[in-house]
Amino acid sequence: MNHILIVEDEEAISRVLAAYVKKAGYVPVRAANGAEALEQFTQEEPVLVLLDIMLPDVDGFELLASFRAQSACPVIMLTARDGIQDRLAGLNGGADDYMNKPFVPEEVIARIHAVLRRRPLWNDGGAKRIYGNLAIDFASKMVLVNGVEVALSPRELSLLLFLAERPQRTFTREQLIDQVWGMDYDGSDRAVDLSIKRLRQSLSHWSQDAGEIRTLRGMGYQFWVKE
């Protein structure tokens, strides 16, 4: 279902947002503090989060970091803190949008629609897969870490897609050369090592609790993910 998680400790605001979210065709899920938010985020797998910054038990920026460590789910921050540093902290921390209070509920819904148009629904299965805070759309060849698109060279992207489509399997350099570089490639197989190194650097913010590109000494490389 299209759940939207509303993290807001002011009851009146939370109820209004829930009513508008429901009217727009989504299923509102409410949380009044960080602990509830993390629990609901894990259980409900929302398609989007509306996140207040000033919560009773945790700072909203810390909560945003926790969400990003688990998923690329879109996040819109709603807050009375309108300073440029707060806005930059939210956007640089992985938020997809930032709205100041007071706000017009209809605009919140319009922002939700806009964010979801820009970003695929990562938890809908099929060609889109999530590995912790790494999200890969195999159809569009889009890679996101912490909700931010990762710029990869064509070779690095091909290598990542090949490995990610076959998690937990180990491939030698020769196999990767054949499958990614092509049978006609006549360079050194050390090109694989270099591409793996660059790929790891590009994915340096991917949580190692969720997965990693592993080197199995004497065997090859493996796209390992926590199952």
N, C-alpha and C positions, 0 to 999 in steps of 0.2 A: 504493500500500500504506500501511497505518497505521504508519508509522515513528515511533518515539519515540527522540529523541536523548538519550543519557545522558552528561553532561559531568562526569566525576569522575576525579580523578587517583589515588585509592586503588583499586588493582586488586581487592582483596577486595570492597569495597563495590560497585564497578562490576559485577563478575560476579554478585553477588547480585541487584542491581537488574535486570540484563539477564535473569536467569532468571525472575524474577517478572513482568516485563513480557511476556516471551514466553509464559509460562503464561496470562497474561490475554488473549492473542490479538493482541498487537501485535508489531511487528518491531523489536527493539532495535538501535540503532546507537550505538556507544561512541566517546567521544573523551576523551583523557587531558589535553588542554591546550587553550588558546584557539585556536591555529592550526588544530588538527584539528577543533575544534568548528565554526569558521566554514566550513571546507571541507565538512564533512558537512552542515551546515545548508543550504548552497547546493545541494549535489548531491542530497540525499535529500528535501528539503522535508517535514520531519517534521510530524506533527499536534500534537506537544507536545514540550517540552524539559524535562528534569530537570537543573538547573544548580547545581553547587557554586560557592561564592564563592571559596574559597582554592585557586587554581590556580597551577601553577608559573611560568607565563609572563605571566599577565594577571589582573587582578582580575575577579571574576565580575560585578560591577556594570558594568564597562566592556563585558564581553561581552554582558550584557543590553541595553545601549544599542545595540550593533551589531546584535543580533537585531531590536530594535524599529525600527531604521532601515530594515530590509529587509522586515519582515513583522509581522502581528498574531498570529503563531503563539503559542499559550498557553505560558507558562513557569512551572514550579514550582521554587523555589529550595530546595536542600537544603544545610544548613550547620551547622557547630558554633558559629558566631557567633550567639548568641541575644539580643544586646542590642536594646533597643527601637529605637535609632537605625538599626541594620542592618536590622531588620525594616521600618521605615518607608522606608528608602532603597530596599529591594527592591520594596515594594508601590507606592511613589510612582514608581519607575522603570519600572513597567509589568508587574511580575510578577503572576501570577494567584493564587499561593499561596506560602507560606513555611513550610518545615518544619525543625525543629531536629534535629541529630544528638545522640545516637543515635535512630534511628527504627525503627518496625516496618514491614517491607516490605509487609505486607498493608494497612497504613494508607496507604502511598504509592500503592498501586494504587487504593484507595478514593478518594483525593484526585484521582488522574488521571481516574477515571470522573466525579467530581463536576465537575471543571473542564470536561471535554469535554461534559458535559450542559448546562452553562451557556453554553458558547461553541460556535458552529457550526464545522464543519470547513471553514476558509476556502479550502483548496486543492482542494475537490472539484468545482470548475467550476459550471456552471449559473448560478443566479441570484446566486451569491456570487463576488465578484471582489476581487482584491488589486492595489493599485497602490502598491508599495513598502510603507511602514508605514501606509497607508490601506487599510482593508477596508470594503467595502460589501455588505450583503445586500439585494438589491433586493426580495426577497419579504417579509422582515420589516421592511424600511426601517430597518435598524440600520446605523449608521456608527461605525467604530472608528478611532482614531489611536493608534498605539503600544499597542494592546490595550485602550484606554480608550474607552468609549462617548462620543460627542460629542453634546451637547444642541443641537439645531437647532430653530428655529421651523418650523412647517408649511410656510411659504413657502420658506424657505431649503432645507429638505429636498427639497421638490418641485423646486426649481431645480437642486440638486446631482444628484438622480437623473436628471433630464432630460438634463443635460449629460454625466454619467458614462456613460449608456447610449449616448452618441454621441461617443466620444472622437475627437479630432483634427478635429472639424467645427466650423466657425465660425458663430455665430448672431448676428444683429443684435438690438438692443433690441426692435424691433417683433416679430420672430419669437418672442423669449422671452416677451414680453407675451402674444401669442396662445396660446402653448403652455402657459405656466405660470400666468399671471394669468387668462387666459380672454378670449374675444372681447368680453365685456360690460364689461371693465375700462375706466374712463374717466379714470383718473388720469394723471400724468406718466410718461413712460418712464424718467425719472430714478430711479424706484423700482427699476429693474433694477440701476443702479449702486450704490445703497445696499445692496441685498440681496447683490450680489457682494462688496462691501466687508465686510459682516458675515460672509459665508460664508468669506472668506479669513482673517478674524480667528479664526473657530472652528476652521479647519484650519491654524492657524499652525505647528503642529508636524509637519505633513506634509512629508516630505523633498522638497525641490525637485529633487533628483536623480532622483526617481521620477515627479514630475508636478506640475502646478500649473494653476490657472485663469488663463489668459492673456487679456490685452487686446490685440486687434489694432486698432491705431489706424485709425479710419475704417471699420472692418469689423464689430467686435463682440467677442464673447467665445468662448473655446474651452477645453474640458477637455482639456488636453494631458497625455499620459502617455508615458513612455519605452517604446519598443517593442523 
